[in-house]
Every structure is written in structure tokens, then in C-alpha cells.
Amino acid sequence: MIEILGEIEQMLAIQEIETFLKLVLIVILSGIVGYERESWNKPAGFRTHVLVGISAVLVMICGEYLSQKSGADPTRIPAQLLSGIGFLGAGTILRDGFNVKGLTTAAGLLAITCIGLFVGAGYYLGAIIATAVVYVVLSYSHKLSSKLEHTDILDLNISANNPKEIIKELNEIFKLSNVEIVRLKVIENEDREDYIRVILKYKENTDKNEILSKIIEIDRVKEVVEG
């Protein structure tokens, strides 16, 4: 009986050491990615990534433990984690007009979750390789991206007296500023002043404030509001 208890204690000790090593490894791996995100002042930084990674490892270990104790499917709990991580990722996504920010950080959290599951399952080499790939993508993809031509969207509501009569002047401003008109429409209202809704596509090196200044200098224009 004493020998059996000794074996059980030894097994528990091995399991606890393995759990500790898994947690140390995920702190290192998720910390690498989290540090990269924090260096860019992203909403989810070092601590967030580390906590997500630790949570993934613990969930995987919990699934394996329950499987050993009761014969339950060890993949059920990790599967729920992947669904739940979407709520955390959604919190990092911000909408700024037509632009959406935080998608990369949200995707990074999902990647860290998967890496955590790798570590929890004992696939250490796969976790290390995945971390290296994720880090390289996050750190160096912007260099390739910076070489490509980027465009932003500018959504304007232009209030003016007889707005239809300033369309020609607007077209001249947009042409000289090298911006593309995506949509231009005169909005007529019975209860308030008519205005022009215009959506523009412009390059990153375009001075947006200069375009707004030229528009407001048109005699009939009363107000320019960015949507």
C-alpha cells in the first residue's frame, strides 16, 4: 500500500513539474509576441498575450486531466476556448470611419491561444516554430506593406447654399489634390439645409487638411464635417 502511494506521489510530482515547465514556456513564447505588440502601442500588449497564452495552456491541461479522471473528450474544453477568445479579440477591434483598427492584434491573440494549446498538449517544437513565424510576420510584414501603395477613405458632409452649384469647384479641388471620388451625392432635406455627401479615396502622403481647407474656402460652403 505504501509503495502504491509512493508511486502516486511520484506521478503527481512529475505532472506538476510538467505543468510548471509548460507555463514557463508559454510565458516566454507569448511574451515574445506580446512584447512586439506593445512596442507598437497596440491595445493588447505583453501582459494580455501572456495571460491569454497561460489560459490556453491551463485549459488544455484541464481537458487532459478530466479525460484521465472521467474519460471525457479532452478536445471539448479547448474548442470552447477558441470560440470564447473571439470576445476578447473583438474588444481590441476599433472602427474609425471606414477604417478598422486592431484586427492584427485580435488575430495575434488567436494565434497565441493556439500556441498555448500546442504547449498544453505537449507539442513544444510546434509551439516554438509557430511563435517564430508569428513574430516574424508581426515584426517584418510592415516593411513589405510600406512598399505597397496604400489608400485611405475620407467621408465628408459639405453644407452649402445651393450645393449643386459648387460641384464643379469640388471636382477641381479633388483633381488637383490627386484624390479619387468614390461617391458624390447631393442630399436634399425638407426639414433642414441640403448638403453634399462625398466619399474620397486618397493616398497616405496626401495632406487631408489641405483638402478640407480648400473646400471651406469656397464661397457657398458653410461647413465641412468629416463623417
Short mmCIF file of the C-alpha atoms (twelve columns), coordinates in Angstrom:
data_MODEL
# 
_entry.id   MODEL 
# 
loop_
_atom_site.group_PDB 
_atom_site.id 
_atom_site.type_symbol 
_atom_site.label_atom_id 
_atom_site.label_alt_id 
_atom_site.label_comp_id 
_atom_site.label_asym_id 
_atom_site.label_seq_id 
_atom_site.Cartn_x 
_atom_site.Cartn_y 
_atom_site.Cartn_z 
_atom_site.pdbx_PDB_model_num 
ATOM 1   C CA . MET A 1   0.000   0.000  0.000   1 
ATOM 2   C CA . ILE A 2   2.826   2.357  0.929   1 
ATOM 3   C CA . GLU A 3   4.564   1.577  -2.357  1 
ATOM 4   C CA . ILE A 4   1.405   2.406  -4.314  1 
ATOM 5   C CA . LEU A 5   1.023   5.735  -2.505  1 
ATOM 6   C CA . GLY A 6   4.660   6.480  -3.216  1 
ATOM 7   C CA . GLU A 7   4.156   5.827  -6.928  1 
ATOM 8   C CA . ILE A 8   1.084   8.071  -6.973  1 
ATOM 9   C CA . GLU A 9   3.005   10.867 -5.260  1 
ATOM 10  C CA . GLN A 10  5.833   10.446 -7.753  1 
ATOM 11  C CA . MET A 11  3.393   10.621 -10.690 1 
ATOM 12  C CA . LEU A 12  1.770   13.739 -9.254  1 
ATOM 13  C CA . ALA A 13  5.164   15.338 -8.770  1 
ATOM 14  C CA . ILE A 14  6.090   14.626 -12.412 1 
ATOM 15  C CA . GLN A 15  2.760   16.040 -13.591 1 
ATOM 16  C CA . GLU A 16  3.192   19.197 -11.531 1 
ATOM 17  C CA . ILE A 17  6.735   19.715 -12.814 1 
ATOM 18  C CA . GLU A 18  5.499   19.261 -16.395 1 
ATOM 19  C CA . THR A 19  2.696   21.776 -15.768 1 
ATOM 20  C CA . PHE A 20  5.204   24.268 -14.379 1 
ATOM 21  C CA . LEU A 21  7.518   23.840 -17.369 1 
ATOM 22  C CA . LYS A 22  4.604   24.296 -19.776 1 
ATOM 23  C CA . LEU A 23  3.610   27.534 -18.062 1 
ATOM 24  C CA . VAL A 24  7.191   28.826 -18.136 1 
ATOM 25  C CA . LEU A 25  7.459   28.014 -21.844 1 
ATOM 26  C CA . ILE A 26  4.198   29.738 -22.762 1 
ATOM 27  C CA . VAL A 27  5.177   32.839 -20.769 1 
ATOM 28  C CA . ILE A 28  8.353   33.051 -22.861 1 
ATOM 29  C CA . LEU A 29  6.647   32.357 -26.201 1 
ATOM 30  C CA . SER A 30  3.578   34.563 -25.673 1 
ATOM 31  C CA . GLY A 31  5.765   37.223 -24.068 1 
ATOM 32  C CA . ILE A 32  7.835   37.482 -27.250 1 
ATOM 33  C CA . VAL A 33  4.739   38.217 -29.344 1 
ATOM 34  C CA . GLY A 34  3.192   40.424 -26.651 1 
ATOM 35  C CA . TYR A 35  6.352   42.496 -26.376 1 
ATOM 36  C CA . GLU A 36  6.326   43.055 -30.141 1 
ATOM 37  C CA . ARG A 37  2.711   44.255 -29.990 1 
ATOM 38  C CA . GLU A 38  3.408   46.517 -27.007 1 
ATOM 39  C CA . SER A 39  6.338   48.124 -28.838 1 
ATOM 40  C CA . TRP A 40  3.760   49.331 -31.388 1 
ATOM 41  C CA . ASN A 41  1.424   50.641 -28.632 1 
ATOM 42  C CA . LYS A 42  -1.281  48.142 -29.515 1 
ATOM 43  C CA . PRO A 43  -4.291  47.658 -27.175 1 
ATOM 44  C CA . ALA A 44  -3.215  44.117 -26.267 1 
ATOM 45  C CA . GLY A 45  0.398   44.060 -25.151 1 
ATOM 46  C CA . PHE A 46  2.777   41.879 -23.146 1 
ATOM 47  C CA . ARG A 47  0.524   41.093 -20.183 1 
ATOM 48  C CA . THR A 48  -2.560  40.394 -22.287 1 
ATOM 49  C CA . HIS A 49  -0.748  37.965 -24.569 1 
ATOM 50  C CA . VAL A 50  0.921   36.196 -21.649 1 
ATOM 51  C CA . LEU A 51  -2.381  35.798 -19.799 1 
ATOM 52  C CA . VAL A 52  -4.123  34.506 -22.923 1 
ATOM 53  C CA . GLY A 53  -1.294  32.019 -23.507 1 
ATOM 54  C CA . ILE A 54  -1.358  30.825 -19.896 1 
ATOM 55  C CA . SER A 55  -5.133  30.445 -20.063 1 
ATOM 56  C CA . ALA A 56  -4.851  28.309 -23.204 1 
ATOM 57  C CA . VAL A 57  -2.273  26.033 -21.556 1 
ATOM 58  C CA . LEU A 58  -4.384  25.670 -18.424 1 
ATOM 59  C CA . VAL A 59  -7.469  24.872 -20.480 1 
ATOM 60  C CA . MET A 60  -5.596  22.175 -22.388 1 
ATOM 61  C CA . ILE A 61  -4.163  20.691 -19.196 1 
ATOM 62  C CA . CYS A 62  -7.628  20.776 -17.630 1 
ATOM 63  C CA . GLY A 63  -9.065  18.926 -20.641 1 
ATOM 64  C CA . GLU A 64  -6.394  16.233 -20.396 1 
ATOM 65  C CA . TYR A 65  -6.895  15.928 -16.614 1 
ATOM 66  C CA . LEU A 66  -10.651 15.496 -16.961 1 
ATOM 67  C CA . SER A 67  -10.059 12.941 -19.705 1 
ATOM 68  C CA . GLN A 68  -7.838  10.901 -17.378 1 
ATOM 69  C CA . LYS A 69  -10.280 11.168 -14.472 1 
ATOM 70  C CA . SER A 70  -13.589 10.592 -16.220 1 
ATOM 71  C CA . GLY A 71  -12.820 9.601  -19.801 1 
ATOM 72  C CA . ALA A 72  -14.274 12.869 -21.160 1 
ATOM 73  C CA . ASP A 73  -13.303 14.147 -24.601 1 
ATOM 74  C CA . PRO A 74  -10.145 16.256 -23.977 1 
ATOM 75  C CA . THR A 75  -10.836 18.460 -27.017 1 
ATOM 76  C CA . ARG A 76  -14.194 19.814 -25.844 1 
ATOM 77  C CA . ILE A 77  -12.883 22.468 -23.464 1 
ATOM 78  C CA . PRO A 78  -10.177 23.780 -25.875 1 
ATOM 79  C CA . ALA A 79  -12.826 24.002 -28.595 1 
ATOM 80  C CA . GLN A 80  -14.916 26.259 -26.353 1 
ATOM 81  C CA . LEU A 81  -11.844 28.378 -25.653 1 
ATOM 82  C CA . LEU A 82  -11.370 29.090 -29.356 1 
ATOM 83  C CA . SER A 83  -14.973 30.280 -29.520 1 
ATOM 84  C CA . GLY A 84  -14.626 32.416 -26.411 1 
ATOM 85  C CA . ILE A 85  -11.387 34.096 -27.472 1 
ATOM 86  C CA . GLY A 86  -13.412 35.862 -30.162 1 
ATOM 87  C CA . PHE A 87  -14.981 38.092 -27.492 1 
ATOM 88  C CA . LEU A 88  -11.564 39.172 -26.242 1 
ATOM 89  C CA . GLY A 89  -10.357 39.770 -29.785 1 
ATOM 90  C CA . ALA A 90  -13.443 41.857 -30.560 1 
ATOM 91  C CA . GLY A 91  -12.505 44.189 -27.719 1 
ATOM 92  C CA . THR A 92  -9.278  45.140 -29.500 1 
ATOM 93  C CA . ILE A 93  -11.005 45.992 -32.794 1 
ATOM 94  C CA . LEU A 94  -11.898 49.661 -33.280 1 
ATOM 95  C CA . ARG A 95  -13.791 51.270 -36.147 1 
ATOM 96  C CA . ASP A 96  -12.559 54.658 -37.310 1 
ATOM 97  C CA . GLY A 97  -14.879 55.800 -40.099 1 
ATOM 98  C CA . PHE A 98  -14.272 53.432 -42.998 1 
ATOM 99  C CA . ASN A 99  -11.074 52.139 -41.412 1 
ATOM 100 C CA . VAL A 100 -10.871 49.240 -38.966 1 
ATOM 101 C CA . LYS A 101 -8.028  49.007 -36.452 1 
ATOM 102 C CA . GLY A 102 -6.996  46.172 -34.161 1 
ATOM 103 C CA . LEU A 103 -7.640  43.233 -36.484 1 
ATOM 104 C CA . THR A 104 -3.973  42.214 -36.416 1 
ATOM 105 C CA . THR A 105 -3.888  42.310 -32.616 1 
ATOM 106 C CA . ALA A 106 -7.065  40.223 -32.439 1 
ATOM 107 C CA . ALA A 107 -5.574  37.702 -34.860 1 
ATOM 108 C CA . GLY A 108 -2.410  37.670 -32.755 1 
ATOM 109 C CA . LEU A 109 -4.428  36.758 -29.661 1 
ATOM 110 C CA . LEU A 110 -5.986  33.875 -31.565 1 
ATOM 111 C CA . ALA A 111 -2.522  32.716 -32.652 1 
ATOM 112 C CA . ILE A 112 -1.287  32.876 -29.060 1 
ATOM 113 C CA . THR A 113 -4.293  30.816 -27.976 1 
ATOM 114 C CA . CYS A 114 -3.383  28.119 -30.489 1 
ATOM 115 C CA . ILE A 115 0.266   28.229 -29.405 1 
ATOM 116 C CA . GLY A 116 -0.892  27.815 -25.823 1 
ATOM 117 C CA . LEU A 117 -2.918  24.770 -26.803 1 
ATOM 118 C CA . PHE A 118 0.185   23.366 -28.524 1 
ATOM 119 C CA . VAL A 119 2.181   23.762 -25.321 1 
ATOM 120 C CA . GLY A 120 -0.637  22.347 -23.222 1 
ATOM 121 C CA . ALA A 121 -0.813  19.311 -25.485 1 
ATOM 122 C CA . GLY A 122 2.944   18.802 -25.256 1 
ATOM 123 C CA . TYR A 123 3.776   19.735 -28.851 1 
ATOM 124 C CA . TYR A 124 6.652   22.000 -27.831 1 
ATOM 125 C CA . LEU A 125 8.569   22.147 -31.107 1 
ATOM 126 C CA . GLY A 126 5.401   23.111 -32.987 1 
ATOM 127 C CA . ALA A 127 4.736   25.880 -30.446 1 
ATOM 128 C CA . ILE A 128 8.267   27.261 -30.778 1 
ATOM 129 C CA . ILE A 129 8.126   27.201 -34.601 1 
ATOM 130 C CA . ALA A 130 4.673   28.841 -34.577 1 
ATOM 131 C CA . THR A 131 5.908   31.588 -32.234 1 
ATOM 132 C CA . ALA A 132 8.869   32.298 -34.501 1 
ATOM 133 C CA . VAL A 133 6.616   32.528 -37.564 1 
ATOM 134 C CA . VAL A 134 4.075   34.784 -35.807 1 
ATOM 135 C CA . TYR A 135 6.822   37.069 -34.513 1 
ATOM 136 C CA . VAL A 136 8.428   37.405 -37.953 1 
ATOM 137 C CA . VAL A 137 5.061   38.155 -39.576 1 
ATOM 138 C CA . LEU A 138 4.167   40.813 -36.998 1 
ATOM 139 C CA . SER A 139 7.624   42.389 -36.882 1 
ATOM 140 C CA . TYR A 140 8.592   42.498 -40.542 1 
ATOM 141 C CA . SER A 141 5.409   42.390 -42.626 1 
ATOM 142 C CA . HIS A 142 5.041   46.178 -42.258 1 
ATOM 143 C CA . LYS A 143 8.280   46.615 -44.229 1 
ATOM 144 C CA . LEU A 144 6.754   44.826 -47.199 1 
ATOM 145 C CA . SER A 145 3.451   46.588 -46.635 1 
ATOM 146 C CA . SER A 146 5.143   50.000 -46.612 1 
ATOM 147 C CA . LYS A 147 6.426   49.369 -50.144 1 
ATOM 148 C CA . LEU A 148 2.894   48.870 -51.427 1 
ATOM 149 C CA . GLU A 149 0.577   51.703 -52.312 1 
ATOM 150 C CA . HIS A 150 -1.910  52.428 -49.522 1 
ATOM 151 C CA . THR A 151 -5.131  54.419 -49.734 1 
ATOM 152 C CA . ASP A 152 -7.459  55.784 -47.068 1 
ATOM 153 C CA . ILE A 153 -11.094 56.805 -47.194 1 
ATOM 154 C CA . LEU A 154 -12.337 60.305 -46.427 1 
ATOM 155 C CA . ASP A 155 -16.077 60.713 -45.822 1 
ATOM 156 C CA . LEU A 156 -17.299 64.334 -45.921 1 
ATOM 157 C CA . ASN A 157 -20.604 66.125 -45.426 1 
ATOM 158 C CA . ILE A 158 -20.412 69.569 -47.033 1 
ATOM 159 C CA . SER A 159 -23.102 72.099 -46.107 1 
ATOM 160 C CA . ALA A 160 -23.548 74.924 -48.628 1 
ATOM 161 C CA . ASN A 161 -26.013 77.315 -50.207 1 
ATOM 162 C CA . ASN A 162 -27.261 75.692 -53.417 1 
ATOM 163 C CA . PRO A 163 -24.810 72.755 -53.089 1 
ATOM 164 C CA . LYS A 164 -25.323 71.630 -56.710 1 
ATOM 165 C CA . GLU A 165 -23.598 74.805 -57.889 1 
ATOM 166 C CA . ILE A 166 -20.287 74.022 -56.130 1 
ATOM 167 C CA . ILE A 167 -19.846 70.506 -57.541 1 
ATOM 168 C CA . LYS A 168 -17.640 71.782 -60.373 1 
ATOM 169 C CA . GLU A 169 -15.363 73.575 -57.890 1 
ATOM 170 C CA . LEU A 170 -15.180 70.464 -55.725 1 
ATOM 171 C CA . ASN A 171 -14.183 68.353 -58.698 1 
ATOM 172 C CA . GLU A 172 -11.361 70.786 -59.475 1 
ATOM 173 C CA . ILE A 173 -10.076 70.597 -55.884 1 
ATOM 174 C CA . PHE A 174 -10.176 66.808 -55.850 1 
ATOM 175 C CA . LYS A 175 -8.464  66.607 -59.235 1 
ATOM 176 C CA . LEU A 176 -5.643  68.942 -58.182 1 
ATOM 177 C CA . SER A 177 -5.248  67.098 -54.883 1 
ATOM 178 C CA . ASN A 178 -4.991  63.783 -56.747 1 
ATOM 179 C CA . VAL A 179 -7.837  62.128 -54.825 1 
ATOM 180 C CA . GLU A 180 -10.405 59.755 -56.282 1 
ATOM 181 C CA . ILE A 181 -14.137 60.319 -55.850 1 
ATOM 182 C CA . VAL A 182 -15.781 57.105 -54.708 1 
ATOM 183 C CA . ARG A 183 -19.214 58.617 -54.295 1 
ATOM 184 C CA . LEU A 184 -20.705 62.111 -54.586 1 
ATOM 185 C CA . LYS A 185 -24.351 62.827 -53.898 1 
ATOM 186 C CA . VAL A 186 -26.460 65.870 -53.106 1 
ATOM 187 C CA . ILE A 187 -28.723 65.163 -50.126 1 
ATOM 188 C CA . GLU A 188 -31.936 67.180 -50.214 1 
ATOM 189 C CA . ASN A 189 -33.865 67.636 -46.960 1 
ATOM 190 C CA . GLU A 190 -37.208 69.303 -46.392 1 
ATOM 191 C CA . ASP A 191 -36.621 69.965 -42.702 1 
ATOM 192 C CA . ARG A 192 -33.011 71.178 -42.872 1 
ATOM 193 C CA . GLU A 193 -30.368 72.501 -45.241 1 
ATOM 194 C CA . ASP A 194 -29.274 70.494 -48.253 1 
ATOM 195 C CA . TYR A 195 -25.698 69.215 -48.295 1 
ATOM 196 C CA . ILE A 196 -23.252 67.164 -50.350 1 
ATOM 197 C CA . ARG A 197 -22.100 63.751 -49.209 1 
ATOM 198 C CA . VAL A 198 -18.777 62.853 -50.804 1 
ATOM 199 C CA . ILE A 199 -16.566 59.825 -50.194 1 
ATOM 200 C CA . LEU A 200 -12.959 60.152 -51.337 1 
ATOM 201 C CA . LYS A 201 -10.070 57.748 -51.674 1 
ATOM 202 C CA . TYR A 202 -6.667  59.297 -51.087 1 
ATOM 203 C CA . LYS A 203 -3.068  58.122 -50.744 1 
ATOM 204 C CA . GLU A 204 -1.207  58.158 -47.434 1 
ATOM 205 C CA . ASN A 205 1.072   61.009 -48.467 1 
ATOM 206 C CA . THR A 206 -1.915  63.254 -49.314 1 
ATOM 207 C CA . ASP A 207 -2.455  66.228 -46.986 1 
ATOM 208 C CA . LYS A 208 -6.054  65.739 -45.866 1 
ATOM 209 C CA . ASN A 209 -6.156  69.061 -44.008 1 
ATOM 210 C CA . GLU A 210 -5.182  70.929 -47.158 1 
ATOM 211 C CA . ILE A 211 -8.151  69.415 -48.995 1 
ATOM 212 C CA . LEU A 212 -10.506 70.445 -46.194 1 
ATOM 213 C CA . SER A 213 -9.083  73.977 -46.181 1 
ATOM 214 C CA . LYS A 214 -9.626  74.365 -49.923 1 
ATOM 215 C CA . ILE A 215 -13.222 73.182 -49.623 1 
ATOM 216 C CA . ILE A 216 -14.088 75.541 -46.777 1 
ATOM 217 C CA . GLU A 217 -12.652 78.453 -48.821 1 
ATOM 218 C CA . ILE A 218 -15.405 78.022 -51.436 1 
ATOM 219 C CA . ASP A 219 -17.798 80.980 -51.033 1 
ATOM 220 C CA . ARG A 220 -21.023 78.993 -50.783 1 
ATOM 221 C CA . VAL A 221 -19.655 76.413 -48.318 1 
ATOM 222 C CA . LYS A 222 -20.789 76.870 -44.708 1 
ATOM 223 C CA . GLU A 223 -19.405 73.787 -43.011 1 
ATOM 224 C CA . VAL A 224 -17.374 70.655 -43.719 1 
ATOM 225 C CA . VAL A 225 -17.854 67.717 -41.384 1 
ATOM 226 C CA . GLU A 226 -15.829 64.543 -41.587 1 
ATOM 227 C CA . GLY A 227 -18.099 61.508 -41.252 1 
# 
